Amino acid sequence: MSFHKQIHLVGTVTVGPKGQVVIPSDVRDRMDIQPGDKLVALYLDEKKSVAFITERQAQEFVIKMGERFTEFKETFEKRGEA
């Protein structure tokens, strides 16, 4: 079942007594999550939802943000020189 082009219902999980959940194998396969990998948990307040991204994906996002900030800075500096 798909709610949005980027959101898919892939199964359910049960929260254990320590608050732990098992990520369905389909999701682990799609995300290429291996034992020992670290995940970043994101809480989407507006949706009251939890999402996970891999540490690698988080690092890639931070690098892209840094590149964009550098582009913005250079653009603003050029405009200031004119």
N, CA, C and O atoms as a GROMACS GRO file, in nm:
protein
  328
    1MET      N    1   0.085  -0.118   0.000
    1MET     CA    2   0.000   0.000   0.000
    1MET      C    3   0.089   0.123   0.000
    1MET      O    4   0.189   0.128   0.072
    2SER      N    5   0.053   0.223  -0.080
    2SER     CA    6   0.132   0.345  -0.089
    2SER      C    7   0.043   0.466  -0.063
    2SER      O    8  -0.062   0.480  -0.125
    3PHE      N    9   0.086   0.553   0.028
    3PHE     CA   10   0.011   0.673   0.062
    3PHE      C   11   0.060   0.793  -0.017
    3PHE      O   12  -0.015   0.887  -0.040
    4HIS      N   13   0.179   0.791  -0.057
    4HIS     CA   14   0.246   0.900  -0.126
    4HIS      C   15   0.356   0.834  -0.206
    4HIS      O   16   0.397   0.723  -0.173
    5LYS      N   17   0.404   0.898  -0.308
    5LYS     CA   18   0.508   0.836  -0.391
    5LYS      C   19   0.630   0.795  -0.310
    5LYS      O   20   0.702   0.703  -0.348
    6GLN      N   21   0.655   0.862  -0.197
    6GLN     CA   22   0.774   0.834  -0.118
    6GLN      C   23   0.743   0.757   0.011
    6GLN      O   24   0.837   0.722   0.083
    7ILE      N   25   0.617   0.730   0.042
    7ILE     CA   26   0.581   0.663   0.167
    7ILE      C   27   0.510   0.533   0.135
    7ILE      O   28   0.413   0.530   0.059
    8HIS      N   29   0.559   0.424   0.193
    8HIS     CA   30   0.502   0.293   0.167
    8HIS      C   31   0.474   0.222   0.300
    8HIS      O   32   0.554   0.230   0.393
    9LEU      N   33   0.361   0.154   0.310
    9LEU     CA   34   0.332   0.071   0.425
    9LEU      C   35   0.401  -0.062   0.402
    9LEU      O   36   0.368  -0.134   0.308
   10VAL      N   37   0.498  -0.096   0.488
   10VAL     CA   38   0.578  -0.216   0.465
   10VAL      C   39   0.563  -0.320   0.575
   10VAL      O   40   0.632  -0.422   0.573
   11GLY      N   41   0.476  -0.297   0.670
   11GLY     CA   42   0.456  -0.394   0.776
   11GLY      C   43   0.433  -0.324   0.908
   11GLY      O   44   0.422  -0.202   0.915
   12THR      N   45   0.427  -0.404   1.012
   12THR     CA   46   0.409  -0.349   1.146
   12THR      C   47   0.520  -0.397   1.236
   12THR      O   48   0.587  -0.496   1.205
   13VAL      N   49   0.540  -0.329   1.346
   13VAL     CA   50   0.638  -0.369   1.446
   13VAL      C   51   0.571  -0.364   1.582
   13VAL      O   52   0.471  -0.294   1.601
   14THR      N   53   0.624  -0.438   1.676
   14THR     CA   54   0.576  -0.437   1.813
   14THR      C   55   0.683  -0.376   1.900
   14THR      O   56   0.801  -0.412   1.890
   15VAL      N   57   0.644  -0.285   1.986
   15VAL     CA   58   0.738  -0.222   2.078
   15VAL      C   59   0.758  -0.316   2.197
   15VAL      O   60   0.662  -0.355   2.264
   16GLY      N   61   0.883  -0.352   2.222
   16GLY     CA   62   0.916  -0.440   2.334
   16GLY      C   63   0.920  -0.365   2.466
   16GLY      O   64   0.902  -0.243   2.467
   17PRO      N   65   0.942  -0.434   2.576
   17PRO     CA   66   0.941  -0.372   2.708
   17PRO      C   67   1.050  -0.267   2.727
   17PRO      O   68   1.037  -0.181   2.815
   18LYS      N   69   1.154  -0.272   2.648
   18LYS     CA   70   1.261  -0.171   2.657
   18LYS      C   71   1.245  -0.062   2.552
   18LYS      O   72   1.335   0.020   2.533
   19GLY      N   73   1.129  -0.060   2.484
   19GLY     CA   74   1.105   0.041   2.381
   19GLY      C   75   1.169   0.006   2.248
   19GLY      O   76   1.174   0.091   2.158
   20GLN      N   77   1.217  -0.114   2.232
   20GLN     CA   78   1.285  -0.154   2.110
   20GLN      C   79   1.185  -0.209   2.008
   20GLN      O   80   1.082  -0.267   2.042
   21VAL      N   81   1.219  -0.188   1.882
   21VAL     CA   82   1.140  -0.243   1.772
   21VAL      C   83   1.235  -0.314   1.675
   21VAL      O   84   1.354  -0.283   1.669
   22VAL      N   85   1.180  -0.408   1.600
   22VAL     CA   86   1.256  -0.475   1.496
   22VAL      C   87   1.214  -0.415   1.363
   22VAL      O   88   1.094  -0.411   1.332
   23ILE      N   89   1.310  -0.370   1.285
   23ILE     CA   90   1.280  -0.312   1.153
   23ILE      C   91   1.251  -0.427   1.057
   23ILE      O   92   1.332  -0.520   1.046
   24PRO      N   93   1.137  -0.423   0.988
   24PRO     CA   94   1.104  -0.532   0.896
   24PRO      C   95   1.215  -0.556   0.794
   24PRO      O   96   1.280  -0.462   0.748
   25SER      N   97   1.234  -0.683   0.759
   25SER     CA   98   1.344  -0.719   0.668
   25SER      C   99   1.332  -0.649   0.534
   25SER      O  100   1.434  -0.615   0.474
   26ASP      N  101   1.209  -0.625   0.485
   26ASP     CA  102   1.191  -0.554   0.358
   26ASP      C  103   1.252  -0.414   0.365
   26ASP      O  104   1.316  -0.368   0.270
   27VAL      N  105   1.231  -0.347   0.478
   27VAL     CA  106   1.286  -0.212   0.495
   27VAL      C  107   1.438  -0.219   0.507
   27VAL      O  108   1.509  -0.140   0.445
   28ARG      N  109   1.488  -0.315   0.586
   28ARG     CA  110   1.633  -0.330   0.598
   28ARG      C  111   1.697  -0.356   0.463
   28ARG      O  112   1.803  -0.302   0.432
   29ASP      N  113   1.632  -0.439   0.381
   29ASP     CA  114   1.685  -0.466   0.248
   29ASP      C  115   1.684  -0.341   0.161
   29ASP      O  116   1.783  -0.310   0.096
   30ARG      N  117   1.572  -0.270   0.160
   30ARG     CA  118   1.561  -0.149   0.077
   30ARG      C  119   1.661  -0.042   0.118
   30ARG      O  120   1.715   0.030   0.033
   31MET      N  121   1.686  -0.032   0.249
   31MET     CA  122   1.778   0.071   0.300
   31MET      C  123   1.922   0.020   0.311
   31MET      O  124   2.012   0.094   0.348
   32ASP      N  125   1.943  -0.108   0.277
   32ASP     CA  126   2.074  -0.171   0.290
   32ASP      C  127   2.129  -0.156   0.431
   32ASP      O  128   2.246  -0.122   0.450
   33ILE      N  129   2.043  -0.184   0.531
   33ILE     CA  130   2.084  -0.177   0.670
   33ILE      C  131   2.142  -0.312   0.709
   33ILE      O  132   2.081  -0.417   0.689
   34GLN      N  133   2.263  -0.307   0.764
   34GLN     CA  134   2.335  -0.428   0.806
   34GLN      C  135   2.349  -0.428   0.958
   34GLN      O  136   2.344  -0.323   1.020
   35PRO      N  137   2.368  -0.545   1.018
   35PRO     CA  138   2.391  -0.550   1.162
   35PRO      C  139   2.507  -0.458   1.201
   35PRO      O  140   2.612  -0.459   1.136
   36GLY      N  141   2.487  -0.382   1.305
   36GLY     CA  142   2.590  -0.288   1.352
   36GLY      C  143   2.578  -0.149   1.293
   36GLY      O  144   2.641  -0.056   1.343
   37ASP      N  145   2.499  -0.132   1.187
   37ASP     CA  146   2.479   0.002   1.130
   37ASP      C  147   2.410   0.092   1.233
   37ASP      O  148   2.332   0.045   1.315
   38LYS      N  149   2.441   0.219   1.226
   38LYS     CA  150   2.376   0.316   1.313
   38LYS      C  151   2.269   0.389   1.233
   38LYS      O  152   2.288   0.424   1.117
   39LEU      N  153   2.155   0.414   1.299
   39LEU     CA  154   2.045   0.487   1.237
   39LEU      C  155   2.022   0.615   1.315
   39LEU      O  156   2.043   0.620   1.436
   40VAL      N  157   1.978   0.717   1.244
   40VAL     CA  158   1.939   0.843   1.305
   40VAL      C  159   1.787   0.842   1.312
   40VAL      O  160   1.719   0.825   1.211
   41ALA      N  161   1.733   0.861   1.432
   41ALA     CA  162   1.588   0.864   1.450
   41ALA      C  163   1.541   1.009   1.439
   41ALA      O  164   1.597   1.099   1.502
   42LEU      N  165   1.439   1.030   1.360
   42LEU     CA  166   1.380   1.162   1.342
   42LEU      C  167   1.236   1.158   1.389
   42LEU      O  168   1.163   1.064   1.358
   43TYR      N  169   1.194   1.259   1.465
   43TYR     CA  170   1.055   1.266   1.508
   43TYR      C  171   0.989   1.381   1.433
   43TYR      O  172   1.034   1.495   1.440
   44LEU      N  173   0.882   1.350   1.360
   44LEU     CA  174   0.810   1.449   1.282
   44LEU      C  175   0.690   1.494   1.365
   44LEU      O  176   0.584   1.430   1.362
   45ASP      N  177   0.706   1.604   1.438
   45ASP     CA  178   0.608   1.651   1.533
   45ASP      C  179   0.471   1.671   1.470
   45ASP      O  180   0.369   1.630   1.526
   46GLU      N  181   0.469   1.735   1.354
   46GLU     CA  182   0.342   1.765   1.287
   46GLU      C  183   0.264   1.638   1.256
   46GLU      O  184   0.141   1.636   1.263
   47LYS      N  185   0.335   1.532   1.221
   47LYS     CA  186   0.271   1.405   1.184
   47LYS      C  187   0.267   1.305   1.298
   47LYS      O  188   0.207   1.198   1.286
   48LYS      N  189   0.332   1.340   1.411
   48LYS     CA  190   0.343   1.246   1.524
   48LYS      C  191   0.398   1.112   1.474
   48LYS      O  192   0.344   1.005   1.503
   49SER      N  193   0.507   1.121   1.397
   49SER     CA  194   0.566   1.004   1.333
   49SER      C  195   0.715   0.996   1.361
   49SER      O  196   0.780   1.096   1.390
   50VAL      N  197   0.766   0.876   1.354
   50VAL     CA  198   0.909   0.852   1.368
   50VAL      C  199   0.962   0.801   1.235
   50VAL      O  200   0.896   0.720   1.169
   51ALA      N  201   1.078   0.848   1.196
   51ALA     CA  202   1.142   0.802   1.073
   51ALA      C  203   1.288   0.773   1.106
   51ALA      O  204   1.346   0.832   1.198
   52PHE      N  205   1.346   0.684   1.030
   52PHE     CA  206   1.487   0.650   1.048
   52PHE      C  207   1.561   0.672   0.917
   52PHE      O  208   1.509   0.643   0.809
   53ILE      N  209   1.682   0.725   0.927
   53ILE     CA  210   1.773   0.730   0.814
   53ILE      C  211   1.906   0.673   0.862
   53ILE      O  212   1.937   0.677   0.981
   54THR      N  213   1.983   0.622   0.770
   54THR     CA  214   2.112   0.567   0.809
   54THR      C  215   2.207   0.681   0.842
   54THR      O  216   2.190   0.794   0.795
   55GLU      N  217   2.306   0.650   0.922
   55GLU     CA  218   2.408   0.749   0.956
   55GLU      C  219   2.475   0.803   0.829
   55GLU      O  220   2.506   0.922   0.819
   56ARG      N  221   2.496   0.713   0.732
   56ARG     CA  222   2.556   0.753   0.604
   56ARG      C  223   2.467   0.854   0.532
   56ARG      O  224   2.516   0.955   0.481
   57GLN      N  225   2.335   0.828   0.530
   57GLN     CA  226   2.243   0.921   0.466
   57GLN      C  227   2.244   1.056   0.537
   57GLN      O  228   2.238   1.160   0.473
   58ALA      N  229   2.250   1.054   0.670
   58ALA     CA  230   2.254   1.178   0.747
   58ALA      C  231   2.381   1.257   0.714
   58ALA      O  232   2.376   1.379   0.697
   59GLN      N  233   2.494   1.187   0.704
   59GLN     CA  234   2.620   1.254   0.671
   59GLN      C  235   2.614   1.313   0.531
   59GLN      O  236   2.661   1.425   0.509
   60GLU      N  237   2.558   1.240   0.436
   60GLU     CA  238   2.544   1.292   0.300
   60GLU      C  239   2.458   1.417   0.298
   60GLU      O  240   2.487   1.513   0.226
   61PHE      N  241   2.351   1.417   0.378
   61PHE     CA  242   2.262   1.532   0.386
   61PHE      C  243   2.336   1.653   0.444
   61PHE      O  244   2.322   1.764   0.393
   62VAL      N  245   2.415   1.631   0.548
   62VAL     CA  246   2.491   1.740   0.610
   62VAL      C  247   2.592   1.797   0.510
   62VAL      O  248   2.609   1.919   0.503
   63ILE      N  249   2.657   1.711   0.433
   63ILE     CA  250   2.754   1.757   0.332
   63ILE      C  251   2.682   1.841   0.226
   63ILE      O  252   2.732   1.947   0.188
   64LYS      N  253   2.566   1.795   0.179
   64LYS     CA  254   2.490   1.871   0.079
   64LYS      C  255   2.446   2.006   0.135
   64LYS      O  256   2.450   2.107   0.065
   65MET      N  257   2.404   2.007   0.262
   65MET     CA  258   2.364   2.134   0.324
   65MET      C  259   2.483   2.230   0.327
   65MET      O  260   2.468   2.349   0.297
   66GLY      N  261   2.600   2.179   0.364
   66GLY     CA  262   2.720   2.262   0.368
   66GLY      C  263   2.753   2.318   0.231
   66GLY      O  264   2.791   2.435   0.218
   67GLU      N  265   2.738   2.235   0.127
   67GLU     CA  266   2.764   2.282  -0.010
   67GLU      C  267   2.666   2.392  -0.048
   67GLU      O  268   2.705   2.491  -0.109
   68ARG      N  269   2.539   2.375  -0.012
   68ARG     CA  270   2.437   2.477  -0.043
   68ARG      C  271   2.466   2.607   0.031
   68ARG      O  272   2.453   2.715  -0.026
   69PHE      N  273   2.506   2.597   0.160
   69PHE     CA  274   2.539   2.717   0.235
   69PHE      C  275   2.657   2.790   0.171
   69PHE      O  276   2.659   2.913   0.165
   70THR      N  277   2.754   2.715   0.123
   70THR     CA  278   2.868   2.776   0.056
   70THR      C  279   2.823   2.847  -0.071
   70THR      O  280   2.869   2.958  -0.099
   71GLU      N  281   2.734   2.784  -0.148
   71GLU     CA  282   2.681   2.847  -0.269
   71GLU      C  283   2.606   2.976  -0.236
   71GLU      O  284   2.625   3.078  -0.302
   72PHE      N  285   2.522   2.972  -0.132
   72PHE     CA  286   2.448   3.092  -0.091
   72PHE      C  287   2.543   3.202  -0.048
   72PHE      O  288   2.525   3.318  -0.085
   73LYS      N  289   2.644   3.166   0.029
   73LYS     CA  290   2.741   3.263   0.077
   73LYS      C  291   2.812   3.330  -0.041
   73LYS      O  292   2.825   3.452  -0.045
   74GLU      N  293   2.857   3.249  -0.136
   74GLU     CA  294   2.927   3.303  -0.252
   74GLU      C  295   2.835   3.393  -0.334
   74GLU      O  296   2.879   3.497  -0.384
   75THR      N  297   2.709   3.356  -0.348
   75THR     CA  298   2.612   3.438  -0.422
   75THR      C  299   2.593   3.572  -0.354
   75THR      O  300   2.595   3.676  -0.419
   76PHE      N  301   2.575   3.570  -0.221
   76PHE     CA  302   2.555   3.694  -0.148
   76PHE      C  303   2.680   3.782  -0.150
   76PHE      O  304   2.670   3.904  -0.158
   77GLU      N  305   2.796   3.720  -0.142
   77GLU     CA  306   2.920   3.796  -0.147
   77GLU      C  307   2.936   3.865  -0.282
   77GLU      O  308   2.980   3.979  -0.289
   78LYS      N  309   2.900   3.794  -0.391
   78LYS     CA  310   2.908   3.852  -0.525
   78LYS      C  311   2.812   3.970  -0.538
   78LYS      O  312   2.847   4.073  -0.595
   79ARG      N  313   2.692   3.955  -0.485
   79ARG     CA  314   2.595   4.063  -0.490
   79ARG      C  315   2.640   4.183  -0.411
   79ARG      O  316   2.609   4.296  -0.448
   80GLY      N  317   2.712   4.160  -0.302
   80GLY     CA  318   2.763   4.270  -0.221
   80GLY      C  319   2.873   4.347  -0.288
   80GLY      O  320   2.892   4.465  -0.260
   81GLU      N  321   2.948   4.282  -0.379
   81GLU     CA  322   3.059   4.346  -0.449
   81GLU      C  323   3.011   4.433  -0.563
   81GLU      O  324   3.083   4.524  -0.607
   82ALA      N  325   2.891   4.406  -0.613
   82ALA     CA  326   2.842   4.478  -0.732
   82ALA      C  327   2.807   4.621  -0.702
   82ALA      O  328   2.765   4.694  -0.791
   0.00000   0.00000   0.00000
